Amino acid sequence: MNKVKIAKRISDFTQPPIITVPLFLLICLMLSFENGAFDFIKFIVMEVISIVFASVLPIIIILFWAKRLNTDTDISNRQDRFMPLIVGIISYFIGFLICMALNVDNFLTILLLCYSVNTGVVLLITSKWKISVHTTGLSGPVAALILLAGPFGALFGILYPLLIWSRVLLKKHTLAQAICGGVQGFFLTVLEMYLFMIILSKPIYSMIGLDLSILYILAIILTPVLLGILSYIHVNRSKFVFYSVLILMTLAFLIFTPLEVFLIFIVISFTSVLISYFAGEDFIWFKVLNS
């Protein structure tokens, strides 16, 4: 299988309404355990709401809109993305309202509100710049898993550099657009979860601390961001600069962060480097590490 086909498979699997299915399934499973017992009714209610309002309705409008415009399901033209994004905002918000009305788990309730707000932010940015909806759609549920499961959730961050490569290779986004979509999604989701928990007076006792969750996010994004910066500034001996900064960051994570965060940083950094070499000259990270 050639690289373009691999990138296409990754891109198809990580479409926001698609990637939400397995990731929300994990979230709903975790939220359904109370005092060591599994609440099957609670799980079914949360899963149905998640599937319908975070996946089914958004994918229906994407398919309908793509067919109407005679374009691909990525809806590559920036101006054509407004309607699917608006429907996504409404769909997530309806899911939030239903969770509120049924007094569903506070975590899922606030997460759907975050989805609605984050999609609104993407809509505003899209009016001027084609930020990656794919990386934003991935980082939101991964951030939620980090809040719920710490290092286990952060492991899904391994998809972030893979998706960056995929979207850039397929010429769907620039490197900056792909990287920024993820950075925005990670930070907005975590910060909003804590903010809305306070505003709505809906306490969530199962989340890890805000400071620790931010450390996990930094462990996921820093190496891809460093490769991205070096891709644009074209410094001499960029390979030497990259590995020098990477060593410094590694030491900083080793000294100042918990072991679990350090290990996530190592995994994501190693993955990013492997992707760079696998991608070859078709991807600018390869050139950064070979100059």
GUROLO-679881 format. One record per residue (C-alpha): x negated, y, z negated; residue in three letters. Coordinates in steps of 0.2 Angstrom, whole numbers, padded with zeros to 4 digits, always signed. Layout:
<ketis>
XYZALA...
</ketis>
This chain:
<ketis>
+0000+0000+0000MET-0007+0017+0005ASN-0009+0032-0006LYS+0006+0041+0001VAL+0018+0026-0002LYS+0012+0025-0020ILE+0014+0044-0022ALA+0032+0042-0014LYS+0036+0028-0026ARG+0030+0038-0041ILE+0040+0054-0035SER+0056+0044-0032ASP+0055+0036-0049PHE+0052+0052-0058THR+0066+0062-0051GLN+0074+0070-0066PRO+0091+0061-0066PRO+0082+0045-0063ILE+0068+0046-0076ILE+0081+0051-0089THR+0089+0034-0088VAL+0075+0024-0096PRO+0068+0038-0107LEU+0085+0042-0114PHE+0089+0024-0117LEU+0073+0023-0128LEU+0079+0039-0137ILE+0097+0032-0140CYS+0090+0016-0146LEU+0079+0025-0159MET+0093+0036-0165LEU+0104+0021-0167SER+0094+0013-0181PHE+0099+0019-0198GLU+0092+0011-0214ASN+0085-0003-0204GLY+0102-0007-0196ALA+0107-0005-0178PHE+0123+0005-0175ASP+0130-0002-0159PHE+0145+0010-0158ILE+0134+0025-0160LYS+0122+0018-0147PHE+0136+0016-0134ILE+0143+0033-0137VAL+0126+0042-0136MET+0121+0031-0121GLU+0137+0035-0111VAL+0136+0053-0114ILE+0117+0053-0109SER+0120+0043-0093ILE+0135+0053-0087VAL+0129+0071-0091PHE+0110+0069-0090ALA+0109+0057-0075SER+0125+0053-0065VAL+0133+0070-0063LEU+0116+0078-0058PRO+0111+0064-0046ILE+0128+0065-0038ILE+0127+0084-0034ILE+0109+0081-0028ILE+0114+0068-0016LEU+0129+0078-0010PHE+0119+0094-0008TRP+0105+0085+0001ALA+0117+0077+0013LYS+0127+0094+0016ARG+0110+0103+0020LEU+0104+0088+0029ASN+0088+0088+0019THR+0078+0076+0008ASP+0084+0072-0010THR+0069+0083-0016ASP+0078+0098-0009ILE+0061+0105-0004SER+0067+0122+0001ASN+0066+0133-0014ARG+0082+0143-0010GLN+0092+0127-0008ASP+0089+0122-0026ARG+0100+0135-0035PHE+0117+0125-0033MET+0110+0108-0040PRO+0101+0118-0054LEU+0117+0127-0059ILE+0127+0111-0059VAL+0114+0103-0070GLY+0115+0118-0082ILE+0134+0115-0083ILE+0133+0096-0084SER+0120+0096-0099TYR+0130+0110-0108PHE+0146+0100-0106ILE+0137+0085-0114GLY+0131+0096-0128PHE+0149+0102-0131LEU+0155+0084-0131ILE+0142+0079-0144CYS+0147+0094-0155MET+0165+0089-0154ALA+0162+0071-0158LEU+0149+0075-0171ASN+0136+0064-0162VAL+0119+0063-0168ASP+0111+0080-0171ASN+0095+0076-0161PHE+0104+0071-0145LEU+0116+0086-0147THR+0102+0098-0148ILE+0092+0089-0135LEU+0106+0091-0122LEU+0107+0110-0126LEU+0088+0111-0123CYS+0090+0103-0106TYR+0103+0115-0102SER+0093+0130-0107VAL+0077+0123-0099ASN+0086+0121-0083THR+0092+0139-0084GLY+0074+0144-0086VAL+0069+0134-0071VAL+0083+0142-0061LEU+0076+0159-0066LEU+0058+0155-0061ILE+0064+0146-0045THR+0072+0163-0039SER+0053+0169-0037LYS+0043+0153-0037TRP+0045+0135-0033LYS+0040+0127-0050ILE+0041+0108-0051SER+0057+0102-0057VAL+0049+0084-0057HIS+0036+0088-0070THR+0048+0099-0080THR+0061+0084-0080GLY+0048+0072-0085LEU+0040+0083-0099SER+0057+0086-0108GLY+0062+0068-0113PRO+0043+0064-0116VAL+0043+0079-0128ALA+0058+0072-0136ALA+0050+0055-0138LEU+0035+0064-0146ILE+0046+0072-0159LEU+0054+0055-0163LEU+0040+0043-0161ALA+0024+0052-0162GLY+0010+0043-0153PRO+0022+0030-0145PHE+0031+0044-0137GLY+0015+0053-0132ALA+0009+0038-0122LEU+0022+0042-0109PHE+0012+0058-0106GLY+0001+0046-0095ILE+0014+0049-0081LEU+0010+0068-0081TYR-0006+0068-0071PRO+0001+0054-0060LEU+0016+0065-0056LEU+0005+0080-0053ILE-0005+0070-0040TRP+0010+0063-0032SER+0019+0080-0030ARG+0004+0088-0023VAL-0001+0074-0011LEU+0016+0074-0004LEU+0015+0093-0001LYS+0031+0096-0012LYS+0022+0108-0023HIS+0006+0117-0026THR-0006+0111-0040LEU-0001+0126-0050ALA+0018+0123-0048GLN+0016+0105-0053ALA+0005+0108-0068ILE+0016+0123-0075CYS+0032+0113-0073GLY+0025+0101-0086GLY+0018+0114-0098VAL+0034+0123-0098GLN+0045+0108-0101GLY+0034+0101-0115PHE+0033+0117-0125PHE+0050+0124-0122LEU+0058+0107-0127THR+0049+0106-0144VAL+0051+0124-0149LEU+0069+0124-0144GLU+0073+0108-0154MET+0066+0117-0170TYR+0075+0133-0166LEU+0092+0126-0162PHE+0091+0115-0177MET+0090+0131-0187ILE+0102+0141-0177ILE+0116+0127-0177LEU+0112+0122-0195SER+0110+0104-0188LYS+0096+0096-0198PRO+0085+0082-0190ILE+0075+0072-0203TYR+0068+0060-0191SER+0057+0072-0181MET+0038+0074-0184ILE+0031+0091-0189GLY+0031+0106-0176LEU+0012+0108-0178ASP+0009+0089-0175LEU+0020+0089-0160SER+0011+0103-0152ILE-0006+0094-0155LEU+0001+0079-0145TYR+0006+0091-0131ILE-0011+0099-0130LEU-0018+0081-0130ALA-0008+0078-0114ILE-0010+0094-0105ILE-0027+0101-0108LEU-0037+0090-0096THR-0025+0092-0081PRO-0025+0110-0085VAL-0044+0111-0085LEU-0045+0102-0069LEU-0032+0114-0062GLY-0041+0129-0067ILE-0057+0122-0060LEU-0048+0118-0044SER-0044+0137-0041TYR-0059+0146-0047ILE-0072+0136-0037HIS-0086+0138-0049VAL-0103+0131-0045ASN-0107+0114-0052ARG-0089+0111-0057SER-0092+0093-0061LYS-0105+0099-0074PHE-0093+0112-0081VAL-0078+0100-0082PHE-0088+0086-0092TYR-0096+0099-0103SER-0079+0107-0108VAL-0072+0089-0109LEU-0085+0084-0121ILE-0082+0100-0132LEU-0063+0096-0132MET-0066+0078-0136THR-0076+0083-0151LEU-0063+0096-0157ALA-0049+0083-0156PHE-0060+0070-0165LEU-0064+0083-0179ILE-0048+0093-0181PHE-0034+0081-0176THR-0027+0065-0183PRO-0034+0049-0175LEU-0018+0046-0165GLU-0019+0063-0157VAL-0037+0060-0152PHE-0033+0043-0144LEU-0019+0051-0134ILE-0031+0064-0128PHE-0044+0051-0123ILE-0031+0040-0114VAL-0024+0055-0104ILE-0041+0062-0100SER-0047+0045-0094PHE-0031+0043-0083THR-0034+0061-0076SER-0052+0057-0071VAL-0047+0040-0064LEU-0033+0048-0053ILE-0045+0061-0047SER-0057+0048-0040TYR-0043+0036-0034PHE-0035+0051-0024ALA-0051+0054-0015GLY-0054+0070-0004GLU-0035+0072-0001ASP-0034+0079-0019PHE-0043+0094-0025ILE-0047+0086-0042TRP-0059+0074-0033PHE-0068+0089-0026LYS-0070+0096-0043VAL-0078+0081-0050LEU-0090+0079-0035ASN-0097+0096-0033SER
</ketis>
